Amino acid sequence: MPESFVHTGFPSRIVFGAGTLDQVAAEVESLQISKALVIATGSARDAADVVELGLEDRFAGRIDEVRQHVPVERADAARAKAREISADGIVALGGGSAIGLAKAIALTTGLPIVAVPTTYAGSEMTPVWGQTADGAKTTGTDLAVLPRTVVYDPVLSRGLPLGITAASVANALAHCVEATWTVKADPITELTAVEGARALHDGLLAVVEDPHDLDARGNLLYGACLAGSALATAGTGLHHKLCHLLGGTYGLPHAETHAAVLPQVTHLNAPAVPRAKSRLESAIQAENLATGLYDFFSTTGVPTSLRALGLSEQQAKEAAQQFAAGNPANVVPVDEKTLTELLLAAWSGERPSLQGVTR
């Protein structure tokens, strides 16, 4: 019998399959949206054009300019645009930045979101929002920002460059791994996370061989969906909070920061959750989870050091000091010394098995 637990599932409708972009208009109609604001990243503009045409008179306006970490000035401008066109719903196409901007609008207006992800960020499956102001990123959880419907069309991500693909998968894998050790983790989130990790691992290896492999792209979207679902219930912990601090304060790229930090946090935390550690090791075909993640990121071309992303050694030390001041909760107790060692290892890009993090 499993241990006692409480599990919360979130109500999202998922439409999955090649060619499902053509169903977006019908999904908008089913939500009784009459004036849709379309938000799209640059890489999703062609898909947004298709959606705009399909919406016909339900199309009310469009935003094509989005940025990572949702700067508050962009959020304010997007809310003003929604008011200007009297939008009663949002269609967001692209990666986490586009969906994050849609969430910023929904947070204050309650407008329903139809999300069409083209990367593997997983934000579309979570009620988590984030905004950046004055060099600091603020995050929170609110059911108002959870997309009502998510349309996964593998065709849309088939042209995603390999480097962006691999970094996005690192982001999704971070959702899977962290979902096994947070305070709210449970046996259901663990199984979801493990299956998500397997799909992401196998999908990326296949995409490395053939970037246009539609089945592999579908596997990655499936894995990202599971990763987001697991994180939505389990919440975030030490890893994500560190990445949000680094991204919001120093402007580091979101997905790549996960790849540099995750192996080091895993080296610290995974021994505290031995069952999940073993299952995840099987999922990614590794003898050790932390080194397996590091090697997987390295072989698929994702930077594994914060230094390569532009962070200085002094900034890594400052981040550790700042983070420790908040007395962070973690499955393994941490202090400033532990965090400094961890972030310096992530800064230099050392393979976890070759250095010691205080446990």
C-alpha positions as CSV (number, residue, x, y, z in Angstrom):
1,M,0.0,0.0,0.0
2,P,1.4,3.5,-0.8
3,E,2.0,6.0,1.8
4,S,-0.8,8.4,2.8
5,F,-1.1,11.4,0.5
6,V,-3.3,14.1,-0.8
7,H,-3.4,14.7,-4.6
8,T,-5.0,17.7,-6.4
9,G,-5.8,17.4,-10.1
10,F,-6.3,20.4,-12.3
11,P,-9.2,20.7,-14.8
12,S,-7.7,21.2,-18.3
13,R,-9.0,20.0,-21.6
14,I,-6.2,18.5,-23.7
15,V,-6.5,18.2,-27.5
16,F,-3.5,16.2,-28.8
17,G,-2.5,15.1,-32.3
18,A,-0.9,16.2,-35.6
19,G,-3.1,18.8,-37.3
20,T,-5.0,19.8,-34.2
21,L,-4.1,23.5,-34.9
22,D,-7.2,23.4,-37.2
23,Q,-9.4,22.7,-34.1
24,V,-8.4,25.9,-32.2
25,A,-11.3,27.9,-33.6
26,A,-13.8,25.2,-32.5
27,E,-12.2,25.1,-29.0
28,V,-12.5,28.9,-28.8
29,E,-16.2,28.7,-29.8
30,S,-16.8,25.9,-27.2
31,L,-15.6,28.3,-24.5
32,Q,-18.1,30.9,-25.8
33,I,-15.3,33.4,-26.5
34,S,-16.5,36.0,-29.0
35,K,-13.5,38.4,-29.0
36,A,-10.2,36.5,-28.9
37,L,-6.9,38.2,-28.3
38,V,-4.2,36.2,-30.1
39,I,-0.7,36.2,-28.6
40,A,2.2,34.6,-30.5
41,T,6.0,34.4,-30.3
42,G,8.0,35.2,-33.4
43,S,8.4,31.5,-34.3
44,A,4.7,30.9,-34.1
45,R,3.5,33.7,-36.3
46,D,2.6,31.4,-39.2
47,A,0.5,29.3,-36.9
48,A,-1.0,32.4,-35.5
49,D,-1.9,33.5,-39.0
50,V,-3.8,30.2,-39.5
51,V,-5.6,30.6,-36.2
52,E,-6.5,34.3,-37.0
53,L,-8.1,33.2,-40.2
54,G,-9.9,30.3,-38.6
55,L,-11.4,32.5,-35.9
56,E,-13.1,34.7,-38.5
57,D,-15.2,37.3,-36.6
58,R,-14.1,35.9,-33.3
59,F,-10.7,37.4,-33.9
60,A,-10.3,40.8,-32.0
61,G,-6.6,41.6,-31.9
62,R,-3.1,40.3,-31.7
63,I,0.2,40.7,-29.8
64,D,3.4,39.4,-31.5
65,E,6.0,40.9,-29.1
66,V,6.8,38.8,-26.1
67,R,9.8,38.5,-23.8
68,Q,11.2,35.9,-21.4
69,H,10.2,36.2,-17.7
70,V,7.3,38.5,-18.6
71,P,8.5,42.0,-17.8
72,V,5.8,43.9,-15.9
73,E,5.7,46.7,-18.5
74,R,4.9,44.1,-21.2
75,A,2.2,42.6,-18.9
76,D,0.7,46.1,-18.3
77,A,0.7,46.8,-22.1
78,A,-1.0,43.5,-22.8
79,R,-3.7,44.1,-20.3
80,A,-4.3,47.5,-21.8
81,K,-4.6,45.9,-25.3
82,A,-7.1,43.3,-23.9
83,R,-9.2,46.2,-22.5
84,E,-8.9,48.2,-25.7
85,I,-10.4,45.5,-27.9
86,S,-12.9,44.2,-25.2
87,A,-11.3,40.7,-25.3
88,D,-13.2,38.0,-23.6
89,G,-10.6,35.3,-24.2
90,I,-7.0,34.6,-25.2
91,V,-5.3,32.3,-27.6
92,A,-1.6,31.9,-26.8
93,L,0.7,30.3,-29.4
94,G,4.4,29.6,-28.7
95,G,6.6,28.9,-25.8
96,G,6.5,29.8,-22.1
97,S,6.9,33.5,-22.8
98,A,3.7,33.7,-24.9
99,I,1.7,31.6,-22.5
100,G,3.2,33.5,-19.6
101,L,2.0,36.8,-21.1
102,A,-1.5,35.4,-21.5
103,K,-1.4,34.3,-17.9
104,A,-0.5,37.9,-16.8
105,I,-3.7,39.1,-18.5
106,A,-5.8,36.3,-17.0
107,L,-4.4,37.0,-13.5
108,T,-6.1,40.3,-13.3
109,T,-9.1,39.8,-15.7
110,G,-10.0,36.1,-15.4
111,L,-10.1,35.7,-19.2
112,P,-10.0,32.1,-20.3
113,I,-6.9,30.9,-22.2
114,V,-6.6,28.5,-25.1
115,A,-2.9,27.5,-25.1
116,V,-1.1,26.1,-28.2
117,P,2.5,25.3,-27.1
118,T,5.2,25.0,-29.6
119,T,8.0,24.3,-27.2
120,Y,8.3,22.0,-24.2
121,A,8.1,24.5,-21.3
122,G,5.0,22.9,-19.8
123,S,3.6,26.2,-18.5
124,E,0.3,25.5,-20.3
125,M,-0.5,22.7,-17.7
126,T,0.1,24.8,-14.6
127,P,-1.6,27.5,-12.6
128,V,1.7,29.1,-12.0
129,W,2.4,32.7,-13.2
130,G,5.5,34.8,-13.1
131,Q,6.5,38.5,-13.8
132,T,9.7,40.4,-13.6
133,A,10.2,43.9,-12.3
134,D,13.3,45.8,-11.1
135,G,15.5,42.8,-11.6
136,A,13.4,40.5,-9.5
137,K,11.0,37.7,-10.6
138,T,7.8,37.2,-8.7
139,T,5.9,34.0,-9.1
140,G,2.6,32.8,-7.7
141,T,-0.2,30.2,-8.1
142,D,-3.8,31.1,-9.2
143,L,-6.3,28.9,-10.9
144,A,-7.4,32.0,-12.9
145,V,-4.3,31.6,-15.1
146,L,-4.6,27.9,-15.8
147,P,-5.5,27.5,-19.5
148,R,-8.9,26.0,-20.0
149,T,-7.9,24.2,-23.1
150,V,-4.4,23.1,-24.4
151,V,-4.0,22.1,-28.0
152,Y,-0.9,20.0,-28.7
153,D,0.0,19.8,-32.4
154,P,3.4,18.1,-33.0
155,V,3.6,19.6,-36.5
156,L,4.1,23.1,-35.0
157,S,7.3,22.1,-33.2
158,R,8.8,20.0,-36.0
159,G,10.8,23.0,-37.2
160,L,12.1,24.0,-33.8
161,P,15.9,24.3,-34.0
162,L,17.8,21.6,-32.2
163,G,19.5,23.9,-29.7
164,I,16.2,25.4,-28.6
165,T,14.6,22.0,-28.6
166,A,17.2,20.5,-26.3
167,A,17.2,23.5,-23.9
168,S,13.4,23.3,-23.7
169,V,13.5,19.6,-22.9
170,A,16.0,20.4,-20.1
171,N,13.3,22.8,-18.7
172,A,10.7,20.1,-18.9
173,L,12.9,17.5,-17.3
174,A,13.5,19.9,-14.4
175,H,9.7,19.9,-13.9
176,C,9.7,16.1,-13.7
177,V,12.7,15.7,-11.4
178,E,11.6,18.5,-8.9
179,A,8.1,17.1,-8.8
180,T,9.4,14.1,-6.9
181,W,10.9,15.9,-3.9
182,T,8.7,18.9,-3.1
183,V,6.6,19.1,0.0
184,K,3.4,18.3,-2.0
185,A,4.9,15.5,-4.1
186,D,2.9,12.3,-4.0
187,P,2.9,8.8,-5.6
188,I,0.7,10.0,-8.5
189,T,2.9,13.0,-9.3
190,E,5.9,10.7,-9.1
191,L,4.5,8.3,-11.6
192,T,3.5,11.1,-13.9
193,A,6.9,12.7,-13.6
194,V,8.8,9.4,-14.3
195,E,6.7,8.7,-17.5
196,G,7.2,12.3,-18.5
197,A,11.0,12.0,-18.1
198,R,11.0,8.8,-20.2
199,A,9.1,10.4,-23.0
200,L,11.3,13.5,-23.0
201,H,14.5,11.4,-22.9
202,D,13.5,9.1,-25.7
203,G,12.0,11.9,-27.7
204,L,15.0,14.1,-27.6
205,L,17.4,11.3,-28.6
206,A,15.2,10.6,-31.6
207,V,15.0,14.3,-32.6
208,V,18.8,14.5,-32.4
209,E,18.8,11.8,-35.1
210,D,16.0,13.4,-37.1
211,P,14.8,16.9,-36.1
212,H,11.7,16.5,-38.3
213,D,10.6,13.1,-36.8
214,L,6.9,13.8,-36.1
215,D,6.5,10.9,-33.7
216,A,9.5,12.1,-31.7
217,R,8.1,15.6,-31.6
218,G,4.8,14.2,-30.4
219,N,6.7,12.2,-27.7
220,L,8.3,15.5,-26.5
221,L,5.0,17.3,-26.3
222,Y,3.5,14.3,-24.4
223,G,6.4,14.4,-22.0
224,A,6.1,18.2,-21.6
225,C,2.4,17.8,-20.8
226,L,3.1,15.2,-18.1
227,A,6.0,17.3,-16.7
228,G,3.7,20.3,-16.4
229,S,1.0,18.3,-14.9
230,A,3.3,16.8,-12.2
231,L,4.7,20.2,-11.3
232,A,1.2,21.8,-11.2
233,T,0.3,19.5,-8.3
234,A,3.7,19.0,-6.7
235,G,4.7,22.7,-6.8
236,T,8.2,24.1,-7.0
237,G,11.2,23.7,-4.7
238,L,14.8,24.7,-4.4
239,H,15.7,24.1,-8.0
240,H,13.0,26.3,-9.6
241,K,13.3,29.0,-7.0
242,L,17.1,29.2,-7.7
243,C,16.4,29.4,-11.5
244,H,13.8,32.1,-11.0
245,L,16.3,34.1,-8.9
246,L,19.0,33.8,-11.5
247,G,16.7,34.5,-14.4
248,G,14.9,37.5,-12.9
249,T,18.0,39.1,-11.3
250,Y,20.7,38.5,-13.9
251,G,18.6,38.0,-17.0
252,L,19.8,34.5,-17.7
253,P,17.9,32.4,-20.4
254,H,15.2,30.4,-18.6
255,A,15.6,27.0,-20.2
256,E,19.4,26.9,-20.3
257,T,19.6,27.9,-16.7
258,H,17.6,24.8,-15.7
259,A,20.2,22.6,-17.5
260,A,23.1,24.2,-15.6
261,V,21.5,24.0,-12.2
262,L,19.4,20.8,-12.3
263,P,22.3,18.3,-12.1
264,Q,23.8,20.1,-9.1
265,V,20.5,20.3,-7.2
266,T,19.7,16.7,-8.1
267,H,23.1,15.6,-6.7
268,L,22.1,17.2,-3.4
269,N,18.4,16.2,-3.2
270,A,17.9,12.9,-5.1
271,P,19.4,10.7,-2.3
272,A,16.5,11.9,-0.1
273,V,13.9,10.3,-2.4
274,P,15.5,6.9,-3.3
275,R,12.4,5.4,-4.9
276,A,11.9,8.3,-7.3
277,K,15.6,8.5,-7.9
278,S,15.7,4.9,-9.0
279,R,12.7,5.2,-11.2
280,L,14.0,8.4,-12.9
281,E,17.4,6.7,-13.4
282,S,15.6,3.9,-15.3
283,A,13.6,6.4,-17.3
284,I,16.6,8.3,-18.6
285,Q,18.8,5.1,-18.7
286,A,21.4,6.3,-16.3
287,E,23.3,4.7,-13.4
288,N,23.2,7.9,-11.4
289,L,20.5,10.5,-11.8
290,A,22.6,13.7,-11.3
291,T,25.4,12.6,-13.6
292,G,23.0,11.1,-16.1
293,L,21.2,14.4,-16.4
294,Y,24.5,16.3,-16.8
295,D,25.7,13.8,-19.5
296,F,22.4,13.9,-21.3
297,F,22.4,17.7,-21.5
298,S,26.1,17.7,-22.6
299,T,25.6,15.2,-25.3
300,T,22.5,17.0,-26.7
301,G,24.2,20.3,-26.8
302,V,22.7,22.2,-23.9
303,P,25.1,24.4,-21.9
304,T,25.8,22.9,-18.4
305,S,27.5,25.9,-16.9
306,L,26.1,29.3,-15.7
307,R,29.4,30.9,-16.8
308,A,28.6,30.0,-20.4
309,L,25.3,31.8,-20.0
310,G,27.1,35.0,-18.9
311,L,26.9,34.8,-15.1
312,S,30.1,35.9,-13.2
313,E,31.6,33.9,-10.3
314,Q,30.8,36.9,-8.0
315,Q,27.2,36.9,-9.1
316,A,26.9,33.2,-8.3
317,K,28.2,33.9,-4.8
318,E,25.8,36.9,-4.4
319,A,22.9,34.7,-5.6
320,A,23.7,32.1,-3.0
321,Q,23.9,34.7,-0.2
322,Q,20.6,36.3,-1.3
323,F,18.8,33.0,-1.5
324,A,20.1,31.7,1.8
325,A,18.9,34.8,3.5
326,G,15.3,33.7,2.8
327,N,15.9,30.5,4.9
328,P,14.7,28.3,2.0
329,A,12.9,25.0,2.8
330,N,14.2,21.9,1.1
331,V,14.0,18.2,1.4
332,V,17.7,18.4,2.5
333,P,18.5,21.3,4.8
334,V,20.6,24.0,3.1
335,D,22.6,26.9,4.3
336,E,24.7,29.6,2.6
337,K,27.8,27.4,2.4
338,T,25.8,24.6,0.7
339,L,24.2,26.9,-1.7
340,T,27.5,28.6,-2.6
341,E,29.1,25.3,-3.3
342,L,26.1,24.3,-5.4
343,L,25.9,27.5,-7.5
344,L,29.7,27.6,-8.0
345,A,29.5,24.0,-9.3
346,A,26.7,25.1,-11.6
347,W,28.7,28.2,-12.6
348,S,31.8,26.2,-13.5
349,G,29.9,23.3,-15.1
350,E,31.5,20.5,-13.1
351,R,30.1,17.0,-13.5
352,P,28.4,16.3,-10.2
353,S,30.1,13.0,-9.5
354,L,33.5,14.8,-9.6
355,Q,32.7,17.3,-6.9
356,G,31.2,17.3,-3.4
357,V,28.1,19.2,-2.4
358,T,27.7,19.5,1.3
359,R,24.9,17.1,2.4
